[in-house]
Amino acid sequence: MEPATIIVIAILLAYGLAEFLRSDLFSKKEQCRNDGITEAISTFMLLIVTQPLIIASVSLLGSRYFPEYQGALSSLSAWAVIPLFLVLDDMMQYWWHRASHSFSWLYNLHRAHHNARYMSVRLVYRNNIIYYAMMPSIWFSAALIYLGLGWVYSGYLIVKLAVITGAHSDVKWDEPLYRIPWLSPVMWLVERTISTPATHHAHHGRHADDPAVNYKGNFGNLLFFWDVLFGTAKITRSYPQSYGVEHLPDATLGQQLLWPIFSENKDIDRNVPGASPQRTR
């Protein structure tokens, strides 16, 4: 097993253990039966099937049509490469995420991530399988790996996973730091640079009238800086009272994982007038 893989697993286990000890990892408030199944399947598919298949496909296509470019950028220094991943992976994911809250058909591919009425490390990879298969940032990262930058990607992925896992966890690592007065300037910089529990939890807040909620913003994954730069940031240093989406209509397990294959002739867009706020149990 690659060292990077071991570290990634260790990060997930560390946050998972913290949740297990502090907030019950496997039995969250308002959890329903399909939640755990959705999370297990979507996480497995992304890490074991979708992402490796995309990387292999790009490598195969590159070898077939652009063999002269294989490893072409391998001589670049890490300082030159990191900005490439930040723009082509993280910034592209910001725009993909933002688009998924702007177009109903794309939201239907992303809505499983917001169907949960809790925050947890379990949500990090909770999404429709097709949503990840279409995600531009994964394809761009695969192209950079083909160009010889896989050695940087391993380290980049570790840092990104540490940040986004912490941002989704209900163990709020930033909360005690906000209470230390002399750290306030440091936290001012941190919360405008990377995603924190306070800024990302705001994106998962349930009620629009909750002052801590910014469902139509705070889209950043590794860097919250993209929200600051593109005008979608809301920073309150507080946390939503509850999680999910107001009046989110029902969705079956199939719809969450493989819409539109399992559409059942039912529009599950969040903007359906009069949609029932109840969930599938």
C-alpha positions in Angstrom: 0.0 0.0 0.0 1.3 3.4 -1.0 2.3 5.8 1.9 -0.1 8.4 0.7 -3.0 5.9 0.8 -2.0 4.9 4.4 -2.0 8.6 5.4 -5.4 9.2 3.8 -6.9 6.2 5.6 -5.3 7.5 8.9 -6.9 10.9 8.4 -10.4 9.4 7.9 -9.9 7.1 10.9 -8.7 9.9 13.1 -11.6 12.1 12.4 -14.0 9.1 12.6 -12.6 8.1 16.0 -13.0 11.7 17.3 -16.7 11.6 16.2 -17.2 8.2 17.6 -15.9 9.3 21.0 -17.7 12.7 21.0 -20.8 12.5 18.9 -21.6 8.9 18.0 -20.2 8.3 14.5 -22.8 5.7 13.5 -26.0 7.1 14.9 -26.5 10.8 14.1 -29.4 12.9 15.1 -32.2 12.6 12.5 -30.4 9.9 10.6 -32.5 7.6 8.5 -31.9 4.1 7.2 -30.8 5.1 3.7 -28.2 7.6 5.0 -25.5 5.0 5.9 -26.2 3.0 2.8 -25.8 6.0 0.6 -22.6 7.1 2.2 -21.0 3.6 2.1 -21.9 3.0 -1.5 -20.9 6.5 -2.8 -17.6 6.5 -0.9 -16.7 3.0 -2.1 -17.6 3.8 -5.7 -15.5 7.0 -5.8 -12.4 5.7 -4.1 -12.4 2.1 -5.5 -14.1 2.5 -8.9 -14.7 6.0 -10.3 -11.5 7.8 -9.5 -9.1 4.9 -10.4 -11.1 4.3 -13.6 -10.9 8.0 -14.6 -7.1 8.0 -14.0 -6.7 4.8 -16.0 -8.9 6.1 -18.8 -6.9 9.3 -19.1 -3.7 7.3 -19.1 -5.0 5.0 -21.8 -6.2 7.8 -24.0 -3.0 9.8 -23.5 -0.9 6.8 -24.4 -3.0 6.2 -27.5 -3.2 9.8 -28.8 -0.6 11.9 -27.0 2.2 9.5 -26.0 4.8 12.2 -26.4 3.3 14.2 -23.5 3.5 11.4 -20.9 5.6 12.6 -18.0 6.2 15.9 -19.9 5.9 18.0 -16.7 7.7 15.7 -14.3 10.8 18.0 -14.1 8.8 20.9 -12.7 9.3 21.8 -9.0 6.6 21.3 -6.5 6.2 25.0 -6.1 5.4 25.3 -9.8 3.0 22.3 -9.7 0.9 23.1 -6.6 -0.8 26.1 -8.3 -1.8 23.9 -11.2 -3.6 21.5 -8.8 -5.1 24.4 -6.9 -6.6 25.9 -10.1 -7.4 22.8 -12.2 -8.6 20.7 -9.3 -9.7 22.8 -6.4 -10.9 25.9 -8.2 -12.6 23.8 -10.8 -14.4 21.8 -8.0 -15.5 25.2 -6.6 -17.2 26.1 -9.9 -18.6 22.6 -10.4 -20.0 22.7 -6.8 -21.4 26.2 -7.4 -23.0 25.1 -10.7 -24.7 22.2 -8.9 -26.5 24.8 -6.8 -27.5 26.8 -9.9 -28.9 24.2 -12.4 -31.7 21.8 -11.3 -30.5 18.8 -13.3 -27.0 19.1 -11.8 -28.5 19.7 -8.3 -30.3 16.4 -8.7 -26.9 14.8 -9.0 -25.5 16.6 -5.9 -28.5 16.6 -3.6 -27.6 13.4 -1.9 -24.8 15.3 -0.2 -27.4 17.7 1.3 -30.0 15.1 2.1 -28.3 14.3 5.4 -29.6 16.2 8.4 -26.3 16.1 10.2 -22.6 16.9 9.7 -20.1 14.1 9.8 -16.9 12.8 8.1 -19.3 10.3 6.6 -20.5 13.1 4.2 -17.2 13.9 2.6 -17.8 11.6 -0.4 -21.6 11.3 -0.2 -22.8 12.2 -3.7 -24.5 10.7 -6.7 -22.1 8.3 -8.5 -22.7 10.0 -11.8 -21.9 13.4 -10.2 -18.3 12.2 -9.5 -17.9 10.5 -12.9 -18.7 13.9 -14.5 -16.7 16.1 -12.1 -14.2 18.1 -14.2 -11.6 18.4 -11.4 -11.1 14.6 -11.3 -10.4 14.5 -15.0 -8.1 17.4 -14.9 -6.1 15.9 -12.0 -5.9 12.6 -14.0 -4.4 14.6 -16.9 -1.9 16.2 -14.6 -0.9 12.8 -13.3 -0.4 11.6 -16.8 1.8 14.5 -17.4 4.0 13.3 -14.6 2.7 15.1 -11.6 1.4 12.2 -9.6 4.2 12.6 -7.0 2.8 16.1 -6.1 -0.8 14.9 -6.3 -0.2 12.4 -3.5 0.8 15.2 -1.1 -1.8 17.6 -2.3 -4.5 15.0 -1.8 -3.4 14.4 1.8 -3.7 18.1 2.6 -7.0 18.5 0.8 -8.5 15.5 2.5 -7.4 16.7 5.9 -9.1 20.1 5.3 -12.4 18.9 3.8 -12.8 16.1 6.3 -12.3 18.5 9.2 -14.8 20.9 7.5 -17.5 18.3 7.3 -16.9 16.8 10.8 -19.3 17.7 13.6 -16.2 17.9 15.8 -15.7 21.6 15.4 -11.9 22.1 15.7 -12.2 25.8 15.0 -14.7 26.6 17.8 -12.3 26.7 20.7 -9.8 28.7 18.7 -12.3 31.5 18.2 -12.6 31.9 21.9 -8.9 32.8 22.3 -8.5 36.6 21.8 -4.9 36.7 20.7 -5.7 34.0 18.0 -8.4 36.1 16.4 -6.1 37.7 13.7 -4.7 34.2 12.9 -8.2 32.8 12.6 -9.2 35.7 10.4 -6.6 34.6 7.9 -7.3 30.9 8.3 -11.0 31.1 7.7 -10.4 33.2 4.6 -7.9 30.7 3.2 -9.2 27.2 3.9 -12.6 25.6 4.6 -13.3 25.4 8.3 -16.2 23.8 10.1 -17.9 27.2 10.6 -17.7 28.2 7.0 -18.6 24.9 5.5 -21.3 24.0 8.0 -22.9 27.2 6.9 -23.3 25.7 3.4 -25.2 22.7 4.9 -27.5 24.7 7.2 -31.2 23.9 6.9 -33.1 27.1 7.4 -32.6 30.2 5.2 -33.5 32.6 8.0 -30.7 31.1 10.3 -28.0 33.8 10.4 -25.3 31.2 10.2 -26.6 29.6 7.0 -25.2 30.3 3.5 -26.6 27.5 1.4 -26.1 29.5 -1.9 -22.4 30.1 -1.0 -19.4 28.8 0.9 -18.8 26.3 -1.9 -15.0 26.0 -1.4 -13.4 22.6 -0.7 -9.7 22.9 0.2 -9.5 26.7 -0.3 -12.3 28.9 1.0 -10.3 31.7 -0.7 -12.3 31.0 -3.9 -15.5 32.1 -2.1 -13.8 35.2 -1.0 -12.4 35.9 -4.5 -15.7 35.2 -6.3 -18.1 36.8 -3.9 -19.9 33.8 -2.4 -18.3 33.9 1.1 -20.2 34.3 4.4 -18.2 34.2 7.6 -20.0 34.3 10.9 -17.9 32.2 13.3 -21.1 30.5 14.3 -22.8 27.3 13.3 -26.3 26.5 11.9 -29.0 25.3 14.3 -29.8 22.4 12.1 -28.7 20.8 8.9 -30.2 19.6 5.6 -32.4 21.7 3.2 -35.7 23.4 3.9 -38.6 21.5 2.3 -36.2 19.0 0.7 -38.6 16.5 -1.1 -38.3 12.8 -0.7 -35.7 10.8 -2.6 -35.2 7.1 -2.8 -31.9 5.4 -2.4 -31.7 4.9 -6.1 -32.4 8.6 -6.8 -29.7 9.7 -4.4 -27.1 7.4 -5.9 -28.0 7.1 -9.6 -30.4 9.9 -10.7 -31.6 10.1 -13.5 -31.4 6.4 -14.1 -33.7 6.0 -11.1 -35.9 9.0 -11.6 -39.2 7.3 -11.2 -40.8 10.1 -13.2 -40.4 12.4 -10.1 -38.8 15.8 -10.1 -36.6 15.9 -6.9 -35.3 19.4 -7.5 -35.2 21.5 -4.4 -37.3 24.2 -6.0 -40.4 22.2 -6.5 -43.3 24.3 -5.1 -45.1 22.7 -2.2 -42.6 19.9 -2.0 -42.9 17.8 1.2 -40.2 18.3 3.8 -40.4 14.7 4.8 -37.7 12.2 4.2 -37.5 8.6 3.0 -37.2 6.2 6.0 
